[in-house]
Amino acid sequence: MNYTLSPISKITLEGREFFIKRDETIDPYLSGNKYRKLYTLLETPKNKFTKLISYGGTQSNAMLALAAICKNKEWQFIYYTKTISPVIKKQEYGNYYEALSLGMDIVELEYDLYKEYIAGLRVDLDEKILLIDQGGADTRAKEGLEVLARELREQFKEKEYLDIKAIATPSGTGTTALYLALSLPEYTIYTTPCIGSVGYLKEQMLALHKIPKNLIILEPKKKYHFAKLYDEFFDIYKRLKESGVEFDLLYAPSMWLSLLENTRESVLYIHSGGLSGNRSMLERYKRKN
Ligand SMILES: *Cc1c(COP(=O)(O)O)cnc(C)c1O
């Protein structure tokens, strides 16, 4: 991966100008915030580990990113997930399909056994095996977000970016937003919970670090359930795409709706990637309408 620095674009949405840090352009498999969060792992020498273990959703972006790293490092990648639907198993596209083609070994666990089994994974580790928690929620993510902060400070020296007052990025585990806020204390960082409530997001962040004052968590206007289909999500996805940048359909729509509703200042949105999941989401929206 010979990545140097991702560019910043400008779009107009509802008559407002927004800046986008184009982290989705870094790599097709390892892009957006997964590149940032797993940066330390990318910098790790091959011979440090032989095997990486993780667990979580069957179509997870983190899973695909880990599969890409393991392929690059020649580490075995074992991924635990709940029973996989026959529809996903048949698909010849999407994160699950791509991760398998990168060499991922998948282990399906029945719903009832899942929690206990995952808790037990920690027991059998040795120094050549690395366990990465669901979604890459790990203190190792800090370094990659510091690299992003340094990039931004460099780019913000240009005159056209001087008005930027705030930075936004959507949250699952909150790892990205938290470490970004800690690395850029001079900016307001906006985020919104895309999985669970504001309270749950805070809990996950607090497991990693105290929440800094410049991190503002915007509460969605409505209770959205992760990976469900919403007309307003599809609508904002379409408008963003028409304005020139494609975003993911799971996290970005809620963040954009919150930004339009709650902010007035000049905002830079950190593209968090996830485009590899769009095809299956778009198929679902097509079937729905
Ligand atoms: C993983 C992911 C997120 C959430 O990142 P966290 O660090 O877990 O908060 C946001 N957007 C996209 C597209 C993702 O894949």
Ligand as a Chemical Component Dictionary entry (heavy atoms), coordinates in Angstrom:
data_LIG
# 
_chem_comp.id                   LIG 
_chem_comp.type                 NON-POLYMER 
_chem_comp.pdbx_formal_charge   0 
_chem_comp.three_letter_code    LIG 
# 
loop_
_chem_comp_atom.comp_id 
_chem_comp_atom.atom_id 
_chem_comp_atom.alt_atom_id 
_chem_comp_atom.type_symbol 
_chem_comp_atom.charge 
_chem_comp_atom.model_Cartn_x 
_chem_comp_atom.model_Cartn_y 
_chem_comp_atom.model_Cartn_z 
_chem_comp_atom.pdbx_ordinal 
LIG C1 C1 C 0 -16.751 1.114 10.820 1  
LIG C2 C2 C 0 -17.407 2.280 10.199 2  
LIG C3 C3 C 0 -17.821 3.399 10.967 3  
LIG C4 C4 C 0 -17.757 3.430 12.471 4  
LIG O1 O1 O 0 -16.468 3.587 12.990 5  
LIG P1 P1 P 0 -16.209 3.516 14.560 6  
LIG O2 O2 O 0 -14.770 3.831 14.723 7  
LIG O3 O3 O 0 -16.525 2.101 14.985 8  
LIG O4 O4 O 0 -17.101 4.475 15.233 9  
LIG C5 C5 C 0 -18.343 4.488 10.288 10 
LIG N1 N1 N 0 -18.500 4.485 8.940  11 
LIG C6 C6 C 0 -18.162 3.421 8.191  12 
LIG C7 C7 C 0 -18.408 3.458 6.716  13 
LIG C8 C8 C 0 -17.600 2.290 8.786  14 
LIG O5 O5 O 0 -17.268 1.225 8.031  15 
# 
loop_
_chem_comp_bond.comp_id 
_chem_comp_bond.atom_id_1 
_chem_comp_bond.atom_id_2 
_chem_comp_bond.value_order 
_chem_comp_bond.pdbx_ordinal 
LIG C1 C2 SING 1  
LIG C2 C3 SING 2  
LIG C2 C8 DOUB 3  
LIG C3 C4 SING 4  
LIG C3 C5 DOUB 5  
LIG C4 O1 SING 6  
LIG O1 P1 SING 7  
LIG P1 O2 DOUB 8  
LIG P1 O3 SING 9  
LIG P1 O4 SING 10 
LIG C5 N1 SING 11 
LIG N1 C6 DOUB 12 
LIG C6 C7 SING 13 
LIG C6 C8 SING 14 
LIG C8 O5 SING 15 
# 
